[in-house]
Amino acid sequence: MTHTADRLLTVDETAERLGTGVRFVRRLVSERRIAFVKVGRHVRVSDSVLTAYIEAHTVQPVRRVRSDYGRAA
């Protein structure tokens, strides 16, 4: 699903974009929870793969229906 025109991000860049530490990204890679590219001994994450990962793990808020129960008169 990745395109050849996608930018390959380093582990540091991936961590910065996720707002996490490098260690978290390395754990995602080692547990095969995110697709990655091996360039020699270096690990790279495609920009589109990271975007898809973020979208897949985004939790939508639950909209509560307000009720009149529990309100003081």
Residue pairs with C-beta under 8 A, 6 or more apart in sequence:
1 48
1 49
1 52
2 35
2 46
2 48
2 49
3 48
6 46
6 47
6 48
6 49
7 46
7 47
8 37
8 39
8 44
8 45
8 46
8 47
9 17
9 44
9 45
9 46
9 47
9 50
10 42
10 44
11 22
11 25
11 26
11 29
11 43
11 45
12 22
14 25
14 45
14 50
15 21
15 22
15 24
15 25
17 50
18 24
18 25
18 50
18 54
25 34
25 45
26 43
27 33
28 34
29 36
29 43
29 45
34 45
34 49
34 50
34 53
35 45
35 46
35 49
36 43
36 44
36 45
36 49
37 43
37 44
37 45
37 46
38 44
